[in-house]
Amino acid sequence: MSATMKYEMMILLTEEFNDSELKTWAFNYAKALRKLSASEISVISRGKRDLAYAIKDQKRGNFIQINFSSIPQYLDEFSTNLKFDTNVLRFLILHKD
């Protein structure tokens, strides 16, 4: 079995979410991470911000940061879920030392 590694994920969502919907969305993805054996999950809302350029006709977006520990092989499945979510404009997953 592989050792767990620490990750930081930044997700850019459409601006149409209000605070309550944003918390629900983030909570659902945190639960999805938990099902993939992730641990030490923390979700931080970075707020709505103007984008440097339009992405999918959006000029503003909500930024969410999720820190977690996971086995690397599960990231592909989670990334696929994010790619098919129409509310996600962009996301980036970084390995933390």
PADO-308682 format. One line per field, with one value per residue: x, y negated, z negated of N, C-alpha, C, CB in turn; residue number from 1. Coordinates in Angstrom, 2 decimals, decimal comma, m for minus. Atoms other than C-alpha are relative to their C-alpha. Glycine has a CB too. Example, Ala and Ser with C-alpha at 12.3 -4.5 7.8 and 13.67 -1.06 7.14 Angstrom:
BEGIN
neast = c(0,89; m0,82) $
nnorth = c(1,19; 1,19) $
nup = c(0,00; 0,06) $
caeast = c(12,30; 13,67) $
canorth = c(4,50; 1,06) $
caup = c(m7,80; m7,14) $
ceast = c(0,90; m0,77) $
cnorth = c(m1,20; m1,09) $
cup = c(0,00; m0,73) $
cbeast = c(m0,99; 0,41) $
cbnorth = c(m0,03; m0,46) $
cbup = c(m1,25; 1,42) $
nr = c(1; 2) $
//
This chain:
BEGIN
neast = c(0,84; m0,78; 0,07; 0,78; m0,75; 0,79; 0,33; 0,77; 0,78; 0,69; 1,10; 0,68; 1,40; 0,78; 0,37; 1,44; 0,27; 0,02; m0,84; 0,56; m0,21; m1,43; m0,33; 0,55; m0,82; m1,30; 0,23; 0,21; m1,28; m0,77; 0,52; m0,51; m1,40; 0,01; 0,31; m1,21; m0,99; m0,76; 0,11; m0,47; 0,63; 0,43; 0,55; m0,11; 0,57; m0,84; 0,89; 0,21; m1,02; m0,02; m0,97; m0,87; 0,63; 1,25; m0,05; 1,37; 0,82; 0,07; m1,02; m0,24; 0,13; m0,22; m1,18; 0,06; m1,24; 0,19; m1,23; 0,32; m1,00; 0,62; m0,86; m0,05; 0,77; 1,41; 0,17; 0,54; 1,46; 0,54; m0,18; 1,02; 1,25; m0,06; 0,03; 1,36; 0,88; 0,16; m0,25; m1,45; m0,64; m1,37; m0,50; m1,41; m0,36; m1,44; m0,57; m0,69; m1,10) $
nnorth = c(1,19; 1,23; 0,95; 1,19; 1,22; 1,20; 0,75; 1,24; 0,13; 1,27; m0,19; 1,22; m0,30; 1,11; 0,94; m0,07; m0,56; 0,84; m0,61; m1,28; m0,96; m0,23; m0,91; m1,30; m0,56; m0,37; m1,12; m1,19; m0,45; m0,50; m1,36; m0,84; m0,28; m0,92; m1,33; m0,46; m0,21; 1,21; 0,39; 1,35; 0,87; 1,32; 0,78; 1,43; 0,84; 1,17; 1,08; 0,34; 0,90; 0,24; m0,81; 0,76; m0,14; m0,76; m1,46; m0,45; 1,21; 0,46; 1,00; m0,14; m1,39; m0,37; m0,81; m0,92; m0,73; m1,20; m0,69; m1,36; m1,07; m1,10; m0,89; 0,62; m0,68; 0,41; 1,35; m0,05; m0,13; 1,26; 0,99; m0,27; 0,56; 1,46; 0,37; m0,10; 0,91; 1,21; 1,19; 0,17; 0,64; m0,51; m0,51; m0,36; m0,79; 0,07; m0,82; 0,80; m0,73) $
nup = c(0,00; m0,12; 1,11; m0,31; m0,27; 0,23; m1,22; 0,07; m1,23; m0,18; m0,95; m0,44; m0,32; m0,53; 1,06; 0,27; 1,32; 1,20; 1,04; 0,42; m1,08; m0,08; 1,11; m0,34; m1,08; 0,58; 0,91; m0,81; m0,53; 1,14; 0,23; m1,09; 0,34; 1,13; m0,54; m0,67; 1,06; 0,34; 1,41; 0,31; m1,00; 0,44; m1,10; 0,25; m1,05; m0,28; m0,42; m1,41; m0,52; m1,44; m0,71; m0,90; m1,31; 0,08; m0,16; m0,28; 0,08; 1,40; 0,33; 1,44; 0,44; 1,40; 0,20; 1,13; 0,23; 0,79; 0,38; 0,40; m0,17; m0,74; m0,78; m1,33; m1,04; 0,02; m0,53; m1,36; 0,08; 0,51; m1,07; m1,01; 0,51; m0,12; m1,42; m0,51; 0,74; m0,81; 0,82; 0,15; m1,14; 0,00; 1,27; 0,02; 1,17; 0,23; 1,07; 1,01; 0,66) $
caeast = c(0,00; 1,29; 2,06; m0,17; 1,06; m0,09; m1,82; m3,18; m5,96; m7,22; m10,58; m12,09; m15,88; m18,45; m19,58; m23,26; m22,93; m24,10; m22,30; m24,67; m24,46; m20,68; m20,40; m22,65; m20,61; m17,31; m18,75; m19,87; m16,40; m14,80; m17,08; m15,99; m12,36; m13,14; m14,65; m11,33; m9,49; m8,31; m7,64; m6,74; m9,20; m9,54; m11,63; m10,92; m13,04; m10,86; m13,85; m15,04; m12,44; m12,12; m10,35; m7,44; m9,29; m12,68; m13,00; m16,12; m17,62; m17,08; m15,25; m15,49; m15,16; m15,20; m11,92; m11,86; m8,73; m8,77; m5,83; m5,75; m3,63; m4,26; m2,76; m1,61; m3,48; m6,87; m6,22; m7,04; m10,57; m11,13; m9,73; m12,13; m15,07; m13,93; m13,46; m17,08; m18,52; m19,94; m19,46; m15,68; m13,85; m10,32; m8,54; m4,98; m3,66; m0,19; 1,93; 3,08; 6,39) $
canorth = c(0,00; m3,45; m6,08; m9,10; m12,44; m15,97; m18,01; m21,50; m21,99; m25,33; m25,30; m28,18; m28,01; m30,11; m33,20; m32,16; m30,50; m32,25; m31,48; m28,68; m26,94; m27,32; m25,62; m22,80; m22,30; m22,26; m19,90; m17,45; m17,37; m16,97; m13,93; m12,60; m12,95; m11,13; m8,23; m8,02; m7,51; m11,12; m12,48; m15,78; m17,61; m21,35; m23,63; m27,36; m29,80; m32,45; m34,51; m36,00; m37,70; m39,29; m37,11; m38,36; m37,10; m35,59; m31,82; m30,28; m33,80; m34,33; m37,46; m36,67; m33,45; m31,84; m30,43; m27,39; m25,89; m22,30; m20,81; m17,04; m13,90; m11,05; m8,12; m9,44; m6,82; m8,24; m11,71; m10,68; m9,64; m12,84; m14,98; m13,31; m14,26; m17,89; m17,96; m16,96; m19,43; m22,33; m24,74; m24,24; m26,66; m25,54; m23,52; m22,75; m20,08; m20,58; m18,19; m19,79; m18,84) $
caup = c(0,00; 0,89; m1,68; m1,94; m0,66; m1,43; 1,27; 1,75; 4,28; 5,59; 7,36; 9,34; 9,45; 11,25; 9,34; 9,25; 5,83; 2,69; m0,59; m1,57; 1,81; 1,81; m1,60; m0,43; 2,76; 0,83; m1,81; 0,89; 2,45; m0,98; m1,48; 1,92; 0,84; m2,39; m0,39; 1,49; m1,81; m2,13; m5,60; m7,26; m4,98; m5,45; m3,23; m2,98; m1,00; 0,63; 1,77; 5,04; 7,18; 10,58; 13,11; 15,22; 18,31; 19,03; 18,62; 20,17; 20,36; 16,60; 15,42; 11,68; 9,77; 6,34; 5,13; 2,83; 1,31; 0,04; m1,84; m2,35; m2,64; m0,25; 1,59; 5,01; 7,05; 5,97; 7,40; 10,97; 10,03; 8,06; 10,92; 13,32; 11,10; 11,08; 14,88; 15,43; 12,90; 14,93; 12,02; 12,02; 14,29; 13,37; 10,70; 9,71; 7,36; 5,91; 3,86; 0,60; m0,97) $
ceast = c(0,88; m0,17; m0,83; 0,93; m0,93; m0,18; m0,73; m0,69; m0,68; m1,02; m0,63; m1,39; m0,67; m0,47; m1,46; m0,35; m0,16; 0,79; m0,49; 0,24; 1,48; 0,46; m0,50; 0,83; 1,33; m0,13; m0,18; 1,31; 0,93; m0,44; 0,51; 1,47; 0,09; m0,29; 1,20; 1,17; 0,88; m0,21; 0,54; m0,54; m0,37; m0,41; 0,03; m0,59; 0,87; m0,80; m0,14; 1,04; m0,18; 1,09; 0,82; m0,55; m1,23; 0,25; m1,44; m1,00; m0,21; 1,13; 0,34; m0,17; 0,23; 1,22; m0,14; 1,35; m0,32; 1,36; m0,38; 1,21; m0,70; 1,07; m0,04; m0,89; m1,46; m0,23; m0,59; m1,52; m0,64; 0,10; m1,05; m1,35; m0,02; m0,10; m1,42; m1,00; m0,07; 0,24; 1,49; 0,57; 1,43; 0,30; 1,45; 0,27; 1,52; 0,40; 0,74; 1,09; m0,21) $
cnorth = c(m1,24; m0,88; m1,20; m1,20; m1,19; m0,77; m1,29; m0,15; m1,36; 0,20; m1,35; 0,40; m1,22; m0,89; 0,10; 0,55; m1,09; 0,76; 1,38; 1,09; 0,36; 0,97; 1,41; 0,69; 0,49; 1,21; 1,30; 0,53; 0,48; 1,42; 0,96; 0,34; 1,03; 1,43; 0,61; 0,11; m1,21; m0,31; m1,42; m1,02; m1,33; m0,80; m1,48; m0,74; m1,24; m1,16; m0,17; m1,01; m0,20; 0,86; m0,88; 0,04; 0,87; 1,49; 0,47; m1,13; m0,50; m0,99; m0,03; 1,46; 0,15; 0,90; 0,82; 0,71; 1,20; 0,64; 1,39; 0,91; 1,16; 0,88; m0,51; 0,65; m0,44; m1,37; m0,02; 0,07; m1,31; m1,10; 0,17; m0,56; m1,52; m0,45; 0,00; m0,87; m1,33; m1,28; m0,29; m0,60; 0,52; 0,62; 0,40; 0,75; 0,02; 0,93; m0,91; 0,85; 0,11) $
cup = c(0,00; m1,22; 0,42; 0,19; m0,23; 1,30; m0,35; 1,35; 0,01; 1,11; 0,28; 0,47; 0,61; m1,14; m0,44; m1,38; m1,06; m1,07; m0,42; 1,05; 0,13; m1,09; 0,29; 1,07; m0,56; m0,92; 0,78; 0,58; m1,11; m0,35; 1,07; m0,24; m1,12; 0,49; 0,73; m0,98; m0,29; m1,47; m0,15; 1,01; m0,64; 1,23; m0,39; 1,19; 0,15; 0,60; 1,50; 0,43; 1,50; 0,63; 0,94; 1,43; m0,15; 0,25; 0,13; m0,22; m1,43; m0,25; m1,48; m0,37; m1,49; m0,08; m1,28; m0,09; m0,89; m0,24; m0,49; 0,15; 0,67; 0,63; 1,44; 1,06; 0,05; 0,61; 1,40; 0,00; m0,46; 1,06; 1,09; m0,43; 0,15; 1,46; 0,55; m0,74; 0,76; m0,78; m0,18; 1,28; 0,18; m1,36; 0,15; m1,28; m0,09; m1,13; m0,95; m0,64; m1,47) $
cbeast = c(m0,95; m0,41; 1,42; m1,04; 0,56; 0,66; m0,87; 0,92; m1,04; 1,01; m1,06; 0,80; m0,77; m1,21; 0,28; m0,66; 1,12; m1,49; 0,06; m1,50; m0,52; 0,76; m0,59; m1,44; 0,23; 0,60; m1,23; m0,99; 0,67; m0,16; m1,54; m0,18; 0,71; m1,05; m1,19; 0,36; 0,87; m0,44; 0,79; 1,55; m1,25; 1,14; m1,46; 1,49; m1,48; 1,13; 0,47; m1,43; 1,41; 0,25; m0,71; 1,43; 1,00; m1,03; 0,75; m0,36; m1,35; 0,10; m0,46; m0,97; 0,96; m1,27; 1,27; m1,17; 1,10; m0,98; 0,79; m1,17; 0,63; m0,95; m0,47; 1,39; 0,06; m0,50; 1,33; 0,57; m0,38; 0,75; 1,40; m0,12; m0,19; 1,29; 0,87; m0,45; 0,53; m1,38; m0,64; 0,69; 0,00; 1,02; m0,85; 0,91; m0,59; 0,44; 0,93; m1,00; 1,33) $
cbnorth = c(0,00; m0,77; m0,44; m0,29; m0,01; m0,90; 0,86; m1,25; 1,14; m1,17; 1,01; m0,73; 0,45; 0,52; m1,40; 0,83; 0,96; m0,33; m0,89; m0,16; m0,56; m1,32; m0,51; m0,13; m1,06; m1,19; m0,27; m0,30; m1,13; m0,95; m0,01; m0,71; m1,29; m0,44; m0,09; m0,95; 1,16; m1,22; 0,99; m0,04; 0,68; m0,74; 0,45; m0,42; m0,39; 0,39; m1,27; m0,56; 0,53; m1,51; 1,13; 0,56; 0,61; m0,55; 0,71; 1,22; 0,25; 1,22; m1,37; m0,91; 0,87; 0,71; m0,88; 1,03; m0,91; 0,99; m0,81; 0,54; 0,43; m0,54; 1,53; 0,01; 1,50; 0,00; m0,72; 1,19; 1,14; m0,43; 0,11; 1,51; 0,39; m0,53; 0,95; 1,42; m0,22; m0,03; 0,17; 1,36; m1,54; m1,13; 1,19; m1,26; 1,45; m1,43; 1,10; m0,52; m0,68) $
cbup = c(m1,22; 1,25; m0,44; m1,11; 1,47; m1,08; 0,94; m0,34; 0,13; 0,34; m0,55; 1,13; m1,25; 0,82; 0,46; 1,03; m0,40; m0,48; m1,21; m0,27; 1,33; m0,11; m1,32; 0,47; 1,11; m0,76; m0,88; 1,13; 0,80; m1,23; m0,02; 1,36; m0,41; m1,07; 0,96; 1,16; 0,35; 0,89; m0,92; m0,01; 0,62; m0,80; 0,35; m0,24; m0,31; 0,94; m0,58; 0,24; m0,30; 0,30; 0,79; m0,04; 1,05; 1,02; m1,21; m0,89; 0,63; m0,99; 0,44; m0,83; 0,75; m0,61; m0,06; 0,14; m0,66; 0,72; m1,10; 0,81; m1,38; 1,07; m0,10; 0,49; m0,21; m1,41; 0,00; 0,75; m0,95; m1,28; 0,60; 0,27; m1,48; m0,61; 0,82; m0,06; m1,47; 0,61; m1,35; m0,33; m0,18; 0,33; m0,50; 0,12; 0,08; m0,31; 0,55; m1,08; 0,26) $
nr = c(1; 2; 3; 4; 5; 6; 7; 8; 9; 10; 11; 12; 13; 14; 15; 16; 17; 18; 19; 20; 21; 22; 23; 24; 25; 26; 27; 28; 29; 30; 31; 32; 33; 34; 35; 36; 37; 38; 39; 40; 41; 42; 43; 44; 45; 46; 47; 48; 49; 50; 51; 52; 53; 54; 55; 56; 57; 58; 59; 60; 61; 62; 63; 64; 65; 66; 67; 68; 69; 70; 71; 72; 73; 74; 75; 76; 77; 78; 79; 80; 81; 82; 83; 84; 85; 86; 87; 88; 89; 90; 91; 92; 93; 94; 95; 96; 97) $
//
